[in-house]
Amino acid sequence: MQVIISGKNMEVSDWLREYVEKKVSKLDRYLPSLTEVRVELAQEDTKSAKQSQVVQVTLRANGAILRGEERSSDLTAATDAVMEKLHKQIERYKAKRYRDRSDGERAPLAIESPTPAESPRIVRVKRFRTPPMTEEEAIEQMELLGHNFFVFRNRESDTINVLYRRNDGNYGLIEPEEE
């Protein structure tokens, strides 16, 4: 398992790096297929000091991507909270994989939602593979990531679709039409 720890707007101390590595190493027990863990520690200027420290963790295992983010006034508290959140996501992921074992291997895909910008311009371009998946698999991956939308290649129509969460709690699906 490869662990990548980076700091944004801050210097990551040796003590903090060791603390995060110790917490992250425990995830391998719950998800042995874990190949990569990316941890981004950030200090943001916010109105609330209680939300200024941010820990974002992205896990990669068997083609699946799990992501969690927590905010706190203390990086260690935010790290503990995000590890607890990821543990729950891993349990949901493993339960779903166990139920769907007969479906064969899949390669879920994930994208990260862009950070809101002050001006309406493109500030980031993200490229990613879009392996075919069903709508149910796309919903599962979107829920695991905690996003409000998800771009995927529909296995049935072989077109790029956008799945999104509606305000009423249901899902919407955008399917392109050829002219």
C-alpha positions in Angstrom: 0.0 0.0 0.0 1.4 3.3 -1.1 0.7 6.3 1.3 1.0 9.8 -0.1 0.6 12.6 2.4 0.7 16.3 1.3 0.0 19.6 2.9 -1.9 22.6 1.4 -1.2 26.0 2.8 0.8 24.3 5.6 3.9 22.4 6.4 3.3 18.8 7.5 5.4 18.1 10.6 7.1 14.7 11.2 4.9 14.1 14.2 1.7 14.8 12.2 3.0 12.6 9.3 3.6 9.7 11.6 0.2 10.2 13.3 -1.6 10.1 9.9 0.5 7.1 8.7 -0.4 5.2 11.9 -4.1 5.8 11.4 -4.0 5.0 7.6 -2.1 1.8 8.2 -5.1 0.4 10.1 -7.3 0.6 7.0 -5.3 -2.2 5.4 -6.9 -4.6 7.9 -10.4 -3.7 6.7 -9.5 -3.5 3.0 -6.6 -5.8 2.2 -6.8 -4.9 -1.6 -5.9 -1.3 -0.8 -3.2 -0.1 -3.2 -3.0 3.6 -2.7 -4.0 6.1 0.0 -3.7 9.9 -0.7 -4.1 12.2 2.3 -4.3 15.9 1.9 -4.0 18.0 5.0 -5.0 21.6 4.5 -5.4 24.8 6.5 -8.1 27.1 5.1 -9.1 30.6 5.9 -12.7 30.2 7.0 -15.2 32.3 9.0 -15.3 29.6 11.6 -12.0 28.6 13.2 -13.7 25.2 14.0 -13.7 24.4 10.3 -10.3 25.6 9.3 -8.3 22.3 9.4 -9.3 19.9 6.6 -8.3 16.3 6.1 -9.2 14.7 2.8 -8.4 11.0 2.2 -8.8 9.1 -1.1 -8.4 5.3 -1.1 -7.9 3.1 -4.2 -8.6 -0.6 -4.1 -9.6 -3.0 -6.9 -10.4 -0.1 -9.2 -12.8 1.4 -6.7 -12.2 4.8 -5.2 -13.4 5.8 -1.7 -13.1 9.3 -0.5 -13.7 11.1 2.8 -13.3 14.7 4.0 -13.6 16.1 7.5 -13.1 19.6 9.0 -12.2 20.5 12.5 -10.2 23.1 14.5 -7.6 20.3 15.1 -6.0 18.2 12.4 -5.8 15.1 14.7 -9.5 15.3 15.4 -10.3 15.7 11.7 -8.0 12.7 10.9 -9.8 10.6 13.5 -13.2 11.6 12.1 -12.3 11.0 8.5 -10.9 7.5 9.4 -14.2 6.7 11.1 -16.1 7.8 8.0 -13.9 5.8 5.7 -14.3 2.7 7.9 -18.1 2.9 7.4 -17.7 3.4 3.7 -15.4 0.3 3.5 -18.0 -1.7 5.4 -20.7 -0.6 2.9 -18.4 -1.3 0.0 -17.5 -4.8 1.2 -21.1 -5.6 1.9 -22.2 -4.5 -1.6 -19.3 -6.4 -3.2 -20.2 -9.6 -1.2 -23.9 -9.4 -2.4 -22.8 -8.7 -6.0 -20.0 -11.3 -6.1 -21.7 -13.1 -9.0 -21.5 -10.0 -11.2 -17.8 -10.5 -11.7 -15.1 -7.8 -11.3 -15.9 -4.2 -12.1 -13.8 -1.2 -12.3 -15.8 1.7 -10.8 -14.7 5.1 -11.8 -14.6 8.3 -9.8 -14.2 12.0 -10.3 -13.8 14.7 -7.8 -16.0 17.7 -7.7 -14.2 20.9 -8.5 -13.5 23.4 -5.8 -15.9 26.4 -6.1 -14.2 29.4 -7.6 -14.8 33.1 -7.0 -15.2 33.8 -10.7 -17.0 31.7 -13.2 -14.1 30.2 -15.1 -12.5 26.8 -15.6 -9.9 26.4 -12.9 -9.3 22.7 -13.2 -9.5 20.0 -15.9 -9.8 16.4 -14.8 -9.3 13.5 -17.1 -10.3 10.0 -16.2 -11.1 6.6 -17.6 -14.8 5.7 -18.0 -15.2 1.9 -17.9 -18.7 0.7 -18.7 -21.0 0.2 -15.6 -24.6 -0.1 -14.8 -26.7 2.7 -13.4 -26.8 0.9 -10.0 -23.0 0.6 -10.0 -22.7 4.4 -10.7 -25.1 5.2 -7.8 -23.0 3.0 -5.5 -19.8 4.7 -6.6 -21.3 8.2 -6.2 -22.5 7.3 -2.7 -19.1 5.9 -1.7 -17.5 9.2 -2.9 -20.1 11.4 -1.2 -20.6 13.4 -4.4 -23.7 15.0 -5.8 -23.1 13.9 -9.4 -21.1 11.2 -11.2 -20.0 10.8 -14.8 -19.9 7.3 -16.2 -20.1 5.2 -19.4 -23.5 3.4 -19.4 -22.9 -0.3 -20.1 -26.3 -0.7 -21.8 -26.2 2.3 -24.2 -22.3 2.7 -24.4 -22.8 6.5 -24.0 -21.4 8.9 -21.4 -24.1 9.6 -18.8 -24.3 12.0 -15.8 -26.0 10.7 -12.6 -27.0 13.4 -10.1 -28.7 13.6 -6.7 -32.0 15.5 -6.8 -33.2 17.8 -4.0 -35.9 15.3 -3.1 -33.3 12.6 -2.4 -33.9 10.7 -5.6 -31.5 10.5 -8.5 -31.6 12.0 -12.0 -29.8 10.6 -15.1 -28.7 12.7 -18.0 -28.4 10.8 -21.3 -27.1 12.4 -24.5 -29.2 12.2 -27.7 -27.6 12.1 -31.0 -29.0 14.4 -33.7 
